[in-house]
Amino acid sequence: MKKPELLVTPKSVQHIEELISAGADAFVIGEQRYGLRLPAEFSREDVKQAIQLAHSHGKKVYVAMNAIFHNDRVTELDEYLSFLNEVQADAVIYGDPAVLMAAKAAAPKMKLHWNTETTATNWYTCNYWGRKGSKRAVLAREINMDAIIEIKEHAEVEIEVQVHGMTAMFQSKRSLLGNYYEYQGKALKVENRTQEDNMFLHDKERENKYPIFEDENGTHIMSPNDICIIDELQELIEAGIDSFKIDGILKSEEYITTITGLYRKAIDICSKDPDEYEDIKDELLQQVEEIQPANRSLDTGFFFKETVY
């Protein structure tokens, strides 16, 4: 049985070394100027070092360019893509067709992963972008297991699915927190919510707390729970899903590394011996629960719900 790639979001170049030891196959990194909701900022020098380190271990690095671009940044795309081509990034993650068009001119051999986070809900759309030049489609988080498997059956591109971590519920290009504190006459420099990971919207009626993440692309309201399907991977592996993503946004390096190791174990065992996986999957879930932050419950996202989009 084919093993899916285990894709992780590291928090530093040094963290990549730990994640390689834990079993990660590939990494998503980038600059906030071009990428959405990244757990950490990677400068150009960091990107170069990360790629060199990953490649020395036979691993891959994908660079996020999935921000929402306006006219003022479109002229920067060619130059940044040329840089990524020069340092041998394995792929660029994009949502805006402007990146696709720029890549055709500046880095025509660069692999492209289409990721809008919301609109990859059917195989026609995935294949449309595949025929435009994309090698992979990152599926929306709001579709269920049956839909994912059906998409994979008809897909002409690789399929990536998030299996762990929080998801975005809302985005505004405005720095809402910074604007609010400025209005209140309080000084709050908002650069990266990875440094301010205790900001929440509190829904008293539902007793939910929604984490707030701010970066250069604006304000992002995140889900109150974390997806975790470490004990429900078999159908996805049997369907041949190409990549499983662990999103480490607003999580510590230690947490991301431990989670990576547990999913590595789950994937390896399930791919080799599904019966053994059936015997240990509850134990794996329990180990995740033991390190889960007290204010972050685990659930299975939309994997087993009626898709409502």
WOPEBEL-V992597 format. One record per residue. N is the residue number from 1. RES is the residue in three letters. PSI is psi in whole degrees, -180 to 180 (* if undefined). D_LAST is the distance of its C-alpha to the last C-alpha in Angstrom with 2 decimals. Layout:
# WOPEBEL-V992597
n & res & psi & d_last
N & RES & PSI & D_LAST
N & RES & PSI & D_LAST
This chain:
# WOPEBEL-V992597
n & res & psi & d_last
1 & MET & 133 & 32.10
2 & LYS & 135 & 30.64
3 & LYS & 134 & 29.71
4 & PRO & 153 & 26.55
5 & GLU & 141 & 27.21
6 & LEU & 108 & 26.87
7 & LEU & 131 & 25.52
8 & VAL & 152 & 26.18
9 & THR & 103 & 26.13
10 & PRO & 167 & 29.75
11 & LYS & -3 & 31.20
12 & SER & 168 & 34.47
13 & VAL & -42 & 36.61
14 & GLN & -35 & 38.59
15 & HIS & -31 & 35.52
16 & ILE & -39 & 34.86
17 & GLU & -45 & 38.17
18 & GLU & -40 & 37.16
19 & LEU & -33 & 33.83
20 & ILE & -44 & 35.74
21 & SER & -32 & 38.01
22 & ALA & -14 & 35.10
23 & GLY & 9 & 33.81
24 & ALA & 145 & 31.21
25 & ASP & -27 & 31.15
26 & ALA & 164 & 29.49
27 & PHE & 145 & 28.53
28 & VAL & 122 & 26.22
29 & ILE & 178 & 28.28
30 & GLY & -177 & 28.82
31 & GLU & 142 & 29.65
32 & GLN & -27 & 27.46
33 & ARG & -27 & 28.63
34 & TYR & -18 & 26.66
35 & GLY & 145 & 24.08
36 & LEU & 139 & 21.17
37 & ARG & 54 & 21.31
38 & LEU & 135 & 24.31
39 & PRO & -21 & 26.09
40 & ALA & 157 & 29.38
41 & GLU & 127 & 31.07
42 & PHE & 113 & 32.94
43 & SER & 174 & 35.62
44 & ARG & -40 & 36.85
45 & GLU & -39 & 39.64
46 & ASP & -44 & 37.27
47 & VAL & -46 & 35.14
48 & LYS & -47 & 38.38
49 & GLN & -40 & 39.64
50 & ALA & -43 & 36.39
51 & ILE & -44 & 36.41
52 & GLN & -44 & 40.10
53 & LEU & -49 & 39.68
54 & ALA & -46 & 36.77
55 & HIS & -32 & 38.53
56 & SER & -19 & 41.72
57 & HIS & 10 & 39.96
58 & GLY & 23 & 38.20
59 & LYS & 170 & 34.75
60 & LYS & 155 & 32.28
61 & VAL & 126 & 30.92
62 & TYR & 135 & 27.87
63 & VAL & 129 & 27.86
64 & ALA & 124 & 24.80
65 & MET & 45 & 24.74
66 & ASN & 24 & 21.04
67 & ALA & 169 & 21.71
68 & ILE & 112 & 20.98
69 & PHE & 136 & 24.37
70 & HIS & 177 & 26.39
71 & ASN & -34 & 29.72
72 & ASP & -22 & 31.79
73 & ARG & -11 & 30.52
74 & VAL & -37 & 30.13
75 & THR & -13 & 33.87
76 & GLU & -16 & 33.66
77 & LEU & -44 & 31.41
78 & ASP & -46 & 34.25
79 & GLU & -42 & 36.46
80 & TYR & -39 & 33.96
81 & LEU & -37 & 32.99
82 & SER & -40 & 36.73
83 & PHE & -47 & 37.24
84 & LEU & -36 & 34.56
85 & ASN & -40 & 36.15
86 & GLU & -39 & 39.55
87 & VAL & 3 & 38.63
88 & GLN & 45 & 36.97
89 & ALA & 144 & 33.37
90 & ASP & -25 & 31.78
91 & ALA & 161 & 28.61
92 & VAL & 133 & 26.73
93 & ILE & 127 & 23.03
94 & TYR & 160 & 21.62
95 & GLY & -33 & 18.67
96 & ASP & 128 & 20.81
97 & PRO & -20 & 22.78
98 & ALA & -36 & 25.77
99 & VAL & -42 & 26.16
100 & LEU & -46 & 26.14
101 & MET & -42 & 28.80
102 & ALA & -38 & 30.83
103 & ALA & -36 & 30.82
104 & LYS & -31 & 32.27
105 & ALA & -44 & 35.18
106 & ALA & -29 & 35.71
107 & ALA & 68 & 34.71
108 & PRO & -20 & 34.33
109 & LYS & -1 & 34.54
110 & MET & 132 & 31.93
111 & LYS & 143 & 29.06
112 & LEU & 133 & 25.62
113 & HIS & 116 & 22.37
114 & TRP & 123 & 19.29
115 & ASN & 99 & 16.83
116 & THR & -9 & 14.44
117 & GLU & -9 & 12.42
118 & THR & -33 & 9.08
119 & THR & 1 & 9.67
120 & ALA & 78 & 11.33
121 & THR & 0 & 9.06
122 & ASN & 160 & 12.05
123 & TRP & -25 & 15.81
124 & TYR & -45 & 16.84
125 & THR & -43 & 15.38
126 & CYS & -44 & 16.88
127 & ASN & -31 & 20.11
128 & TYR & -50 & 20.26
129 & TRP & -27 & 20.54
130 & GLY & -42 & 22.82
131 & ARG & -17 & 25.11
132 & LYS & -11 & 25.23
133 & GLY & -3 & 26.62
134 & SER & 144 & 24.03
135 & LYS & -17 & 25.04
136 & ARG & 148 & 21.88
137 & ALA & 132 & 18.09
138 & VAL & 116 & 16.27
139 & LEU & 151 & 13.00
140 & ALA & 150 & 9.79
141 & ARG & -9 & 10.03
142 & GLU & 19 & 6.70
143 & ILE & 155 & 7.89
144 & ASN & 178 & 10.80
145 & MET & -44 & 14.47
146 & ASP & -42 & 14.89
147 & ALA & -40 & 12.44
148 & ILE & -47 & 14.19
149 & ILE & -39 & 17.53
150 & GLU & -40 & 16.94
151 & ILE & -45 & 16.06
152 & LYS & -37 & 19.22
153 & GLU & -31 & 21.28
154 & HIS & -2 & 20.79
155 & ALA & 140 & 20.59
156 & GLU & 3 & 23.56
157 & VAL & 167 & 22.83
158 & GLU & 152 & 22.73
159 & ILE & 129 & 19.51
160 & GLU & 139 & 18.94
161 & VAL & 137 & 16.89
162 & GLN & 129 & 17.09
163 & VAL & -12 & 18.91
164 & HIS & 143 & 20.17
165 & GLY & 177 & 19.85
166 & MET & 163 & 17.75
167 & THR & 158 & 14.61
168 & ALA & 136 & 13.99
169 & MET & -23 & 12.00
170 & PHE & 143 & 13.78
171 & GLN & 139 & 16.39
172 & SER & 140 & 19.23
173 & LYS & -14 & 22.02
174 & ARG & 150 & 24.43
175 & SER & 80 & 26.36
176 & LEU & -41 & 25.45
177 & LEU & -47 & 27.51
178 & GLY & -41 & 30.44
179 & ASN & -40 & 30.45
180 & TYR & -47 & 30.38
181 & TYR & -35 & 33.25
182 & GLU & -40 & 35.18
183 & TYR & -36 & 34.87
184 & GLN & -4 & 36.19
185 & GLY & 21 & 39.08
186 & LYS & 143 & 38.16
187 & ALA & 119 & 38.27
188 & LEU & 110 & 35.29
189 & LYS & 110 & 34.97
190 & VAL & 109 & 31.39
191 & GLU & -44 & 31.37
192 & ASN & 120 & 29.26
193 & ARG & -8 & 27.53
194 & THR & -19 & 28.78
195 & GLN & -13 & 32.03
196 & GLU & 73 & 30.62
197 & ASP & 22 & 28.38
198 & ASN & 31 & 28.95
199 & MET & 130 & 27.02
200 & PHE & 154 & 24.37
201 & LEU & 129 & 22.58
202 & HIS & 117 & 23.64
203 & ASP & 96 & 21.69
204 & LYS & -34 & 24.66
205 & GLU & -42 & 23.00
206 & ARG & -2 & 20.76
207 & GLU & 42 & 23.29
208 & ASN & 147 & 20.88
209 & LYS & 123 & 21.97
210 & TYR & 114 & 19.66
211 & PRO & 145 & 21.62
212 & ILE & 126 & 22.24
213 & PHE & 126 & 22.90
214 & GLU & 137 & 24.70
215 & ASP & -168 & 25.91
216 & GLU & -18 & 27.27
217 & ASN & 1 & 23.84
218 & GLY & -150 & 23.26
219 & THR & 135 & 21.64
220 & HIS & 125 & 18.76
221 & ILE & 124 & 17.52
222 & MET & 165 & 16.83
223 & SER & 150 & 15.46
224 & PRO & -20 & 18.12
225 & ASN & 166 & 18.45
226 & ASP & 135 & 19.05
227 & ILE & 141 & 17.52
228 & CYS & 112 & 20.49
229 & ILE & 38 & 20.72
230 & ILE & -23 & 24.36
231 & ASP & 13 & 25.17
232 & GLU & 35 & 22.47
233 & LEU & -16 & 23.18
234 & GLN & -44 & 25.12
235 & GLU & -39 & 22.54
236 & LEU & -40 & 21.21
237 & ILE & -44 & 24.84
238 & GLU & -30 & 25.91
239 & ALA & -15 & 23.16
240 & GLY & 24 & 24.62
241 & ILE & 135 & 21.86
242 & ASP & -31 & 23.81
243 & SER & 133 & 22.96
244 & PHE & 126 & 21.93
245 & LYS & 134 & 21.31
246 & ILE & 117 & 22.55
247 & ASP & 119 & 21.49
248 & GLY & 20 & 24.42
249 & ILE & 133 & 23.36
250 & LEU & 27 & 25.39
251 & LYS & 157 & 27.24
252 & SER & 161 & 30.96
253 & GLU & -42 & 32.56
254 & GLU & -43 & 33.98
255 & TYR & -49 & 30.67
256 & ILE & -42 & 29.04
257 & THR & -45 & 32.21
258 & THR & -44 & 32.40
259 & ILE & -41 & 28.78
260 & THR & -45 & 29.42
261 & GLY & -38 & 32.53
262 & LEU & -41 & 30.88
263 & TYR & -34 & 28.14
264 & ARG & -45 & 30.98
265 & LYS & -44 & 32.84
266 & ALA & -45 & 29.94
267 & ILE & -46 & 29.22
268 & ASP & -45 & 32.93
269 & ILE & -45 & 33.70
270 & CYS & -39 & 30.77
271 & SER & -32 & 31.55
272 & LYS & -42 & 35.23
273 & ASP & 90 & 35.37
274 & PRO & -32 & 32.31
275 & ASP & -41 & 34.67
276 & GLU & -40 & 35.75
277 & TYR & -41 & 32.16
278 & GLU & -35 & 31.60
279 & ASP & -30 & 34.66
280 & ILE & -6 & 33.72
281 & LYS & -33 & 29.95
282 & ASP & -36 & 30.33
283 & GLU & -40 & 32.95
284 & LEU & -44 & 30.75
285 & LEU & -40 & 28.02
286 & GLN & -39 & 30.84
287 & GLN & -35 & 32.08
288 & VAL & -45 & 28.73
289 & GLU & -33 & 28.72
290 & GLU & -28 & 32.27
291 & ILE & 1 & 31.44
292 & GLN & 134 & 28.13
293 & PRO & 144 & 28.54
294 & ALA & -31 & 29.20
295 & ASN & 10 & 26.44
296 & ARG & 97 & 23.71
297 & SER & 158 & 22.69
298 & LEU & 143 & 21.32
299 & ASP & -179 & 18.38
300 & THR & 21 & 16.55
301 & GLY & -132 & 13.16
302 & PHE & 7 & 10.44
303 & PHE & -32 & 13.21
304 & PHE & 28 & 14.22
305 & LYS & 161 & 11.37
306 & GLU & 129 & 9.57
307 & THR & 120 & 6.30
308 & VAL & 115 & 3.75
309 & TYR & * & 0.00
